[in-house]
C-alpha cells in the first residue's frame, strides 16, 4: 500500500497519474482538510501537519509515502528523510521540464504557493539549472481556494488569472510551470485563454520516480487491485464520492 499526502484535493491530480503508472498498487489518500489551505500557514505549522500525516500513513501499513503537495515538499521533505528510513517520494515544480523543452529560449512563468516560491529548495532548483534569468515567479494562492470549492471554470477564476498574469508581459513566456498540484485542474482553462502558454506539472515525473524507487527496493506489487481509501485529517472520509468526482474530471 502507498500513502499519498496532500493538504487537500490537489494531490488527486498526482494520485490519478500514480494509479495509471502503478495499476497493481493500493493507495491511501490523505487530505488534510482540517488545515487546508497551507498557503497562509507558517513553515513550522506545515512541517508539523505533514509529519503527523506521514506517521499516520505508516501506521496504516504504507510501504512508501508520496508528498503530493509542493508546499509540503519544500518545507518538510529533507527533515522527514533525515528522521525516517522509509521511502518518501516528493513532487517538485517541473521547472526542468519547461527548461528542457524551451527551445525558443522564452521566459518561464513558475506559479506556486508563496511558501514554495520563497523556499530554499525551489531556489536551489532554479540555481542548479542556471536559469534564474529566465524564470518569473508568480504566487497564485487563490487557485487552491477555487479548487477546493470546485470552481474550475468560473468567471472569477479567469478574472483572477488575467489580473495576476497582467503583472508580466505574458507574450514573452512559453511555458507555465504549475508548481502546485491544485493548479493542474486549471490547465485547460489556462491554455484555452492564454494560447501562447504551455502548462507543465510534475505529476508524470513523480509517478515514474516512485516506480523506480519501489523497483530498486524490491517493493513493487503485482497483486494489488488498485483500491483507494480516502482519509481526511486522520479520519476515514465520509464523502469519498467527492474525491472520485475530482479524479474523474482529470484527463486519462
N, C-alpha and C positions, 0 to 999 in steps of 0.2 A: 504494500500500500504506500502511496506517495501523498504527502501533505502539501497543499498549495495554500499559501497565505497571501491575503490582500487586506487593505484597510476596508474595502467594501466590495463592490461588484466589478471593479476594473480588472482584477485578475482573472475573471472569467474569459477574457479575450486570450489570455495565455493558456488557461485550462483547456479551452477549445483546441488550441494547437497541440497541447500535450496529449489529449485524447486521440488526436489524429496520428501523431507520431508514435505513441505508445499504446496501441489499442488493447493490449493484454494486461495493462496495469489498472489497478483500482485506485481511486483517489478520495481524499477528504479535502473539501474546500472550506477554508476558514476565512470568513468575512468578519472583520472587527467592526460590525455595525454600531456597536455601542460607542465607538470613539471616532468614526469617520465624520468629516474628512481630516486627514493628517496635515493638510496644508498649513493649518494655523497652530499646530502643536509644536512644542519645543523638542529639540533632538533628544533630550533625556526622557521626556514623556514617550516619544516614539520608540526609543530603544527598549523601554520597559514593556510597552504593549507587545512589541514583536517578540521579545524573549519569552514572555508569558504564553503567547500563541504557539511558538516553536516547541516549548516544553510540553504543552498540551498535546500537540500533534505526535510527538514522540511517545507520550503515554498511551496514545491510541494505537500504537504499533506501526507508525510510519517509518519506513526504512530510509527515506530521504525527504528533505524539505525543500520546497521551492518558494523563494520570496518573489511573488508576482507583483510586487509594489516597488517601483523605482525609488520612492522616498525611503521605504524601509531598507532597501539595499544600501543606499548612500549613507544612512545613519548607523545601521546596525550590523551589516554582514561581516566586516572584519572582526568586530567584537565577538560575534557569535562563533565564527570559525576558530578564533583563538581559545574559546572556552569549551567548545564541544567537538567531539571527534566523529560525528556522523555527517554524511554528505549534506551540504547546504548549497544549493544552486540558486543564483540570483540574477534577475533580469537587470539590464542596464540600458540606457538610451542608445539607440542604434546609430550613433554618430559615425562609426567606422563604415557602416553600410552606405550611408549617404556619401561619405568621402570617397569610398572606392568606386562608386558609380557616377561621381560628379565630374564627368569628362569635360564639361564645358567650363569648369572652374568657377562656377557661380557661387553665390553666398548660400550658406546653410542656416536654416532657421531651426534652432533647438528649443522645443517647447516642453515644459515640465512644470512641476510644482515649484514654488520658491525654495523649498528646502533642498530639492535635488539640484537646482541650478546654482545654489550657493555652496554646495558640498565640495570638500577637497577631492573626493573620489571623482566627481564629474570634471573638475579642473584638471586632475591628473590624466583623465582620459583624453581631454582636448589637447593637453600638452604633449602626450605621448604620440599623438598623430601630427603634431606641429601645425595645427590648423586654427589656432586662436584668431588669426587674422581673417578667417573666412566665416566664423561662426557667430551668429547673433543669438542672444538668449532672450526668450520671452516666456515669463511665467503666465500660466493660464489656470489659476486655481478654481475659477468658477465652472470650468468644464467638468470637474469632479462633481460639483453640486448638481449641475444639469444632468449628468449621467445617473446619479443616484436617484434623481426624481423622474427618470425615464423620459427626459426631454432631449431628444436626439436631433430633431429637425425643425424645431420651433423657430419662429422669427426672432425670439430673444437670443437663442444660441447664435444664429447667423449675425445678428446685430453686435453681439459681444465679440465675435471673431473679427468682424470688419473694423470695429473700434480698436481692437488690440493690434491687428495687422497694419493698421494705418500708421503705427509708430515707426514703420520701416518702409523703404521703397521696395515693396514686395515683388516687383517685376525683376529685381536683381537676384532673386532667390529661385532655386530649382527644387531643392529637397527640403522638406519639413520633417524633422525628427519628432515623432510622437513619444516623448520621454516619460509618459505616464500611461499605464495600461488602460485607465479610463478613457484616454484620448482616442484610442483605436475605434471606439464606437462612432466617432465623428469623421473618420477617414473619407467616406463617400461625400459627406457634406462639404468638406474642405476641398476635395479635388474637383467637385462639380462647380463650386462657386469661385474657386481660385485655380483656374485650369493650368497655370504655369507651374503649380506646385505638385510634386510627387511626395506622397506620405510614406514614411518607413517607420517600423517599430521593431522592438527586439524579441518578438514572440517566437518566430521561427528559429532564430539563432539559439535562444534559450532552450527550446524543446530539443534541438539537436545536441546541445551541450549536455543536457540531462541524460539523454540516451547514451551518450559516450561515457559519462561518469558512471552510470549504472552498469554498463557493459564491462568497463575496466574493473569494477569492484565485484563482478560476477553477481549482480543483484537484479538483472533483468528478469521479468516474469514472463512465462509462456502459458500460464494457466488462469490468469485473471480474466474477468469478463467485462472490464471497463465500467464497473459500477462507480457511482459518485455519491458521497454523503456531503450534505451541506451543514455547516456549523456556523452559528453566529455568536461570536464572543464567548466561546466555550459552551454554548447551549445548542442542542440539536435544533436546526431550523424548523419552525412551524409553518413555513411558507416556501418549501422547495420549488413550487411552481414558478415563483418569481425568478429564481436563478435559472431555471430551464428556459424561461421566456427570454432572458438575456442571451443565453447560449444559442438559442435557435435563431436569433436575428443576425448572427455572425456569418460571414462568408464561409463556404465549405472549402 
